[in-house]
Amino acid sequence: MKKSAWQSAAATVAAVMCGVACLAVSTGVAQEAPGKTYSPYAERDYPTQLLFGDTHLHTSFSADAGAFGNRLDIEEAYKFARGDQVTSTTGQKAQLSRPLDFLVVSDHSDGMGFIPDLIAGTPNVLAVPEGKDWHERINQGGESAVGVAREIIGLFSQDKLPEELMYTPDTPAYKAAWQKTIELADAYNDPGKFTAFIGFEWTSLILGNNLHRVVIYRDGADVAGQTVPYTTRAPFGSVNPRDLWTWLENYEKTTGGQILALAHNGNLSNGIMFPVEAQYDGTPLDATYAQQRAKWEPLYEVTQIKGDGEAHPFLSPDDAFADFENWDVANLDLSLPKTKDMLRYEYAREALKQGLALEERLGTNPYKFGMVGSTDSHTSLATAQEDNFFSKHTGVEPSPKRMVGPLNLGATGRSLYKWHYVASGLAAVWAEENSRAAIFDAMERKEVYATTGSRLRVRFFGGWQFAEADLTDRYLARTGYSKGVPMGGDLADKPADADAPTFLIYALRDAAGANLDRIQIVKGWLDADGTPQEKVFDVAWSGDRERGADGSVPSVGSTVDAANATWTNTIGAPELGVVWRDPEFDADQRAFYYARVIEIPTPRWTTYDAKHFGIPIPDGAPVAVQDRAYTSPIWYTPKG
């Protein structure tokens, strides 16, 4: 970037930060004013640990995962996530490069316990023609089993699954599956080392349009076991999110526990994930809707295997990085084609903007969410790295053929291809310790960010008095917390002597990953007419690049060697930091700000596959990817 006080102090900062080992020191320090204690590390009273995890993973307990052929149960999922080597369903040895810090096993709440009976061929399953057919085909394995999975998903999506095969929470098989789920979470929960959360996925589909939520418990089996999961079928559930929120409230009132939900894949909802005027069923949005959604859904899963959901080039034509791993062909089961008018109600950035307008109208911002990433893998393997990607389900685990062919032609005749699967993502959490309580509380206060698989480290603070010299402070986090609020927070009232908010941003590359290209601030606001607006600011970048005449920063370039699936860190920077002041601030306008940190290009999983198996990359498939992080926003609300 252009020469600045940040660059002139780079050597000092690098010596202080000195990689991942020292970042915890430089960003995990005491909040008290200098001089209160001699040791700057004493009496720390705010988050100092950065933890990476997956909040959305399916095992063989999920009907679709099991139908696809997954035979790894919950125990294998926890073992793999904590760093153990396991053998995948397809017989391949698999292990993470580094253990995760936490995991949410989120098997589908509908149909728990069904797949083991289908595989075994219990009398009640074989008595139904579809059950008998599926039993025979699923035990043949291969494409026969994949075909069964697609049929089950298609029938469930269109609400046509035979009632006799819809296992409900009052059945013994369902109750046994849930009991095993919560008991194993407690068994593998190891506070301080590895956190195993109890959770499930509420899989609402409106004729194939995705409204899924992952539900996460703060509690252990003794509390979570007092109820069974909420489903999408009456009388044990509903497809309406309002009913889910009521169930969440009743859970807390009944058990004294704590629980939250986060939505995902708005990109497959065909315009119903983030409504502005009315829900999918025509019910107008009101103050109650806004209040309930804001309370029960503090997070949104912005990136995962089925596409990135931060932004879309149609909605953000001036954003050069908006066209990233977008899935925009149709809805979840490809039964209804996508039209451009739907996109406005599907992507996180647009929802954050519309939330500002809804707050003015309804009194509460229903889309005031933090952002995380997760995998949504159905293999029991939480793999988000490009060079260690076991994909969506067992039918597309590593093989010479897994990149080729359509995912599902669907009723529309349109398709995505197997190479469209995305090696993404991870949830990054700033917490006091590695425990259910600390991580859950961080999620509720939104002190979290999403990555597309990399473990780059990001701090993001907003306030009114940050100065460029703050970047060279050895105790960066102390400065951030004492002078402002962290990601997920709200800016305090503007002081009389401040003219605009300032933001302190620092990013450090993944120790085993790629250098950084740039840091951007994404701003959204309401103009004088109440119309949502947005702008992306390049605020820090590597090298000696200069802004062009149009204000944009040139590409960082690429060192990717596709033939050998390698790259070098000879471009980019290991760390970037900046104090940025909004040059276009208007104190009368509602606004939000979040940081987007982008790495230099590295090989995509398709390129690693091509190298490993000695095969060509399919036409149209990307060879490189620029992994990134999206922080939770910081919001500004005018007085009055």
Salt bridges, closest charged atoms under 4 A:
ASP64 OD2 - HIS108 NE2 3.05
ASP64 OD2 - HIS378 NE2 3.03
ASP73 OD2 - LYS180 NZ 3.76
ASP84 OD2 - ARG82 NE 3.06
ASP133 OD2 - ARG137 NH1 2.80
GLU136 OE2 - LYS132 NZ 2.84
GLU151 OE2 - ARG137 NH2 2.72
ASP159 OD1 - ARG233 NE 3.00
ASP186 OD1 - ARG436 NH2 2.99
GLU201 OE1 - HIS56 NE2 2.88
GLU201 OE1 - HIS58 NE2 2.79
GLU201 OE1 - HIS108 ND1 3.80
GLU201 OE2 - HIS212 ND1 2.74
GLU201 OE2 - HIS264 NE2 3.08
GLU249 OE2 - LYS253 NZ 3.41
GLU277 OE2 - ARG361 NH1 3.70
ASP286 OD1 - ARG242 NH1 3.48
GLU297 OE2 - ARG213 NE 2.79
GLU297 OE1 - ARG293 NE 3.50
GLU301 OE1 - HIS56 ND1 2.95
GLU310 OE2 - ARG349 NH2 2.76
GLU310 OE1 - ARG596 NH1 3.11
ASP319 OD2 - ARG349 NH2 2.76
ASP319 OD1 - ARG596 NH2 2.75
GLU325 OE2 - ARG604 NE 2.83
ASP328 OD2 - HIS312 NE2 2.69
GLU346 OE2 - LYS338 NZ 2.73
GLU350 OE1 - LYS353 NZ 3.05
GLU359 OE1 - ARG590 NH1 3.16
GLU360 OE2 - ARG590 NE 3.44
ASP376 OD1 - HIS56 NE2 2.91
ASP376 OD1 - HIS58 NE2 3.31
ASP376 OD2 - LYS306 NZ 2.31
ASP376 OD1 - HIS378 ND1 3.73
ASP376 OD2 - LYS392 NZ 3.09
GLU432 OE1 - ARG445 NH2 3.83
ASP441 OD1 - ARG218 NE 3.02
GLU447 OE1 - ARG445 NE 2.90
GLU447 OE2 - ARG459 NH1 3.93
ASP470 OD2 - LYS483 NZ 2.77
ASP490 OD1 - LYS368 NZ 2.60
ASP499 OD1 - ARG581 NH1 3.14
ASP510 OD1 - ARG98 NH1 2.80
ASP517 OD2 - ARG518 NE 3.15
ASP517 OD1 - ARG545 NH2 2.90
GLU534 OE2 - ARG349 NH1 2.84
GLU534 OE1 - LYS353 NZ 3.00
ASP538 OD1 - ARG518 NH1 3.27
ASP582 OD2 - LYS523 NZ 2.75
GLU584 OE2 - LYS535 NZ 2.53
ASP609 OD2 - ARG402 NE 2.67
